[in-house]
Amino acid sequence: MHVATTRRQHKDKIYETHLLRRSYREDGKVKNETLANLSYLPEETIQVIRESLAGKHHVVAGEGFEIKRSLPHGHVAAIAAMANELKLPALLGPACRERDIIYALILARAIRPASKLATSRWFKDSTLGVDLGVVGISTDEIYSAMDWLHARQGTIEAQLAKRHLQEGSRVLYDLSSSWMEGTHCPLAAYGYSRDHKRGKTQIEYGLMTDVDGRPISIEVFSGNT
């Protein structure tokens, strides 16, 4: 069986006729028999019939396979689109493994703020980790990438200043602090605690922004500054 389509034109309009036919032999001659007129069926239905008779198999959408696992992606795509619009990857530095790790950490900080260890474990649960190749990354790799970023701080801040400041621009500056745990930070010292954490050492950091609040540079100081 097959679907035979004929076309005829009347004035400026073209009419199509779709007939379901079968071919057979009788007395050594090939003959055709019309089994049904399919012309009033939707075009997509006629196409399915045509392809089925040609040996193709069709599967209903959503059937024929089973989803074992899917990774969240919408929030990753949204934040990555904005980061690319801001030219963040190029700002960080040349393409390399360290840049991919830092880029992933920054996006993760915007999507799901957490510790470095928790973030490294979370990478496997979103497309961010897969896209940037950081699934299964170790904390040693993360800290090594952060050392790479620290070495580039001056270059990055100079680019930000060139992008957002002009000669004579007004800037905003604020000094803040964070209390510390542990005993190995060389900048940790006792000082005025904005967090009201008595008995805790702290570090202080100064952030400079343009008048619209875009960060330009940051510097960390001893906690008794």
matplotlib code that plots the C-alpha trace (Angstrom):
import matplotlib.pyplot as plt

x = [0.0, 1.0, -0.3, -0.8, -1.0, -2.3, -2.4, -4.6, -4.9, -8.2, -7.8, -5.1, -5.7, -4.0, -6.0, -4.4, -5.9, -4.4, -5.5, -4.6, -4.0, -2.8, -1.1, -1.8, -1.3, -4.2, -3.7, -0.1, -1.0, -0.3, -3.5, -4.2, -7.1, -8.2, -8.9, -9.6, -9.6, -7.3, -7.6, -9.6, -7.1, -4.6, -1.4, 0.7, -1.5, -1.2, 2.6, 2.6, 0.6, 2.9, 6.1, 4.6, 3.7, 7.3, 8.6, 9.4, 8.5, 7.1, 7.2, 4.8, 6.6, 7.5, 7.3, 9.9, 12.5, 12.8, 14.5, 16.9, 18.3, 18.1, 20.3, 18.9, 20.0, 17.7, 19.4, 22.8, 21.9, 20.5, 23.5, 26.0, 24.3, 24.6, 28.3, 29.0, 27.3, 29.5, 32.6, 33.5, 35.5, 37.8, 38.1, 39.4, 42.2, 43.2, 41.4, 42.9, 41.9, 42.3, 40.0, 37.3, 37.5, 37.3, 34.5, 32.5, 33.1, 31.8, 28.7, 28.1, 28.4, 25.6, 23.4, 24.0, 26.4, 28.2, 31.7, 34.3, 33.9, 30.1, 30.4, 32.8, 30.3, 27.3, 29.0, 27.8, 24.2, 23.9, 25.0, 27.5, 29.9, 29.5, 29.8, 33.0, 34.5, 34.7, 32.8, 34.8, 37.2, 39.3, 39.6, 43.4, 42.6, 40.2, 42.7, 45.4, 43.0, 42.4, 46.1, 46.1, 43.3, 45.1, 48.2, 45.9, 44.1, 46.0, 45.4, 41.7, 41.2, 43.0, 40.6, 37.6, 38.9, 39.4, 35.9, 34.0, 36.0, 37.3, 39.8, 38.3, 35.5, 34.1, 34.4, 32.9, 34.9, 33.9, 35.8, 34.2, 35.3, 34.7, 35.4, 37.8, 38.0, 41.3, 44.8, 46.8, 45.6, 48.5, 46.1, 43.9, 44.0, 41.8, 40.0, 36.7, 34.1, 31.2, 29.8, 29.9, 32.0, 34.0, 37.0, 37.3, 40.1, 39.1, 40.3, 39.2, 38.7, 38.2, 36.0, 36.1, 33.2, 32.1, 29.1, 26.7, 28.1, 30.0, 33.1, 36.4, 39.0, 39.2, 42.1, 42.4, 43.9, 45.0, 42.0, 43.4, 43.5]
y = [0.0, 3.6, 7.1, 8.6, 12.4, 14.2, 18.0, 20.1, 23.8, 25.7, 29.3, 30.5, 27.7, 24.3, 21.3, 18.2, 14.7, 12.1, 8.5, 5.3, 2.7, -0.8, -2.4, -5.9, -8.2, -9.6, -11.7, -10.5, -6.9, -4.4, -2.7, -0.1, -0.1, 2.9, 2.0, 5.4, 9.1, 10.7, 14.2, 15.5, 14.3, 16.7, 17.0, 15.7, 12.6, 11.9, 12.2, 9.7, 7.2, 7.8, 7.2, 4.2, 2.5, 3.2, 1.2, 4.0, 3.6, 6.4, 6.9, 9.1, 12.0, 11.2, 7.5, 5.0, 6.2, 6.7, 9.7, 8.4, 11.8, 15.4, 18.3, 21.7, 24.2, 27.3, 29.2, 28.3, 29.5, 32.8, 33.7, 32.6, 34.8, 37.8, 37.0, 36.7, 40.0, 41.6, 39.9, 38.3, 35.3, 37.6, 39.9, 37.0, 36.1, 33.9, 30.6, 27.9, 25.3, 27.9, 30.3, 27.7, 26.9, 30.5, 31.2, 28.2, 29.4, 32.9, 31.6, 29.2, 32.1, 33.9, 30.8, 28.9, 30.5, 27.9, 26.9, 25.8, 22.2, 22.3, 24.0, 21.4, 18.7, 20.7, 20.9, 17.4, 18.4, 21.1, 21.6, 24.2, 21.6, 19.5, 22.5, 23.8, 20.4, 20.9, 17.9, 16.0, 18.9, 18.8, 21.7, 21.7, 22.6, 25.3, 26.9, 26.7, 28.4, 31.1, 31.7, 32.1, 34.7, 36.6, 37.0, 38.6, 40.9, 44.0, 43.4, 42.8, 45.9, 48.0, 46.7, 47.5, 51.0, 51.6, 50.3, 52.2, 55.2, 58.3, 60.9, 62.8, 60.2, 60.1, 56.7, 55.2, 53.4, 51.3, 49.4, 46.3, 43.3, 39.5, 37.5, 34.6, 31.0, 29.2, 30.4, 30.4, 33.6, 36.1, 39.1, 38.0, 40.4, 41.8, 45.0, 46.8, 44.1, 45.2, 41.7, 42.1, 39.0, 39.6, 37.4, 36.7, 37.8, 39.4, 40.7, 43.9, 44.7, 47.9, 47.9, 50.7, 51.1, 53.6, 55.9, 53.2, 50.7, 48.5, 47.1, 48.2, 47.0, 45.3, 45.1, 43.0, 44.5, 43.3, 43.1, 45.9, 48.4]
z = [0.0, -0.5, -0.5, -3.9, -4.2, -7.2, -7.7, -9.9, -10.4, -10.8, -11.5, -8.9, -6.4, -6.2, -4.9, -3.6, -3.4, -1.2, -1.9, 0.0, -2.7, -3.0, -6.1, -7.2, -10.2, -12.2, -15.3, -15.3, -15.2, -12.4, -11.2, -8.5, -6.1, -4.1, -0.5, 1.0, 0.4, 2.9, 1.7, 4.6, 7.2, 8.7, 6.7, 9.6, 9.8, 6.1, 6.4, 9.3, 7.2, 4.2, 6.3, 8.2, 4.9, 3.8, 6.8, 9.3, 12.9, 15.0, 18.7, 20.7, 22.3, 25.8, 25.3, 24.2, 26.7, 30.4, 32.1, 34.6, 35.7, 34.5, 35.6, 36.4, 33.8, 33.6, 36.4, 35.1, 31.5, 32.9, 35.0, 32.3, 29.8, 32.0, 32.8, 29.1, 28.4, 31.1, 29.4, 32.7, 31.2, 29.3, 32.3, 34.4, 32.0, 29.1, 28.7, 30.9, 33.5, 36.3, 34.6, 34.2, 37.9, 39.0, 36.5, 37.9, 41.4, 40.6, 38.9, 41.8, 44.2, 42.5, 42.1, 45.3, 47.8, 49.9, 51.2, 48.7, 49.7, 49.4, 46.1, 44.7, 45.6, 44.2, 40.7, 39.8, 40.4, 37.7, 34.2, 35.4, 36.5, 33.4, 31.0, 32.6, 33.4, 37.1, 38.3, 40.9, 41.4, 44.6, 47.1, 46.4, 42.7, 43.9, 46.1, 43.4, 41.0, 43.6, 43.9, 40.1, 40.4, 43.2, 41.0, 38.4, 40.8, 39.8, 36.1, 36.6, 38.7, 36.2, 33.5, 35.7, 36.4, 32.7, 31.9, 34.6, 35.7, 34.0, 35.1, 38.0, 38.6, 42.1, 43.8, 46.9, 49.5, 52.5, 55.2, 56.6, 58.7, 59.1, 62.3, 62.0, 63.1, 63.3, 64.1, 60.8, 59.1, 59.2, 58.9, 61.8, 64.7, 67.4, 66.6, 66.6, 65.7, 63.5, 64.0, 67.8, 68.1, 71.3, 71.8, 68.0, 65.8, 62.5, 59.1, 57.5, 53.8, 51.9, 48.8, 46.2, 43.7, 41.1, 41.9, 40.7, 43.1, 40.7, 42.4, 41.1, 43.6, 47.0, 49.5, 52.7, 55.9, 59.3, 61.7, 63.9, 61.1]

ax = plt.figure().add_subplot(projection="3d")
ax.plot(x, y, z, "-o")
ax.set_aspect("equal")
plt.show()
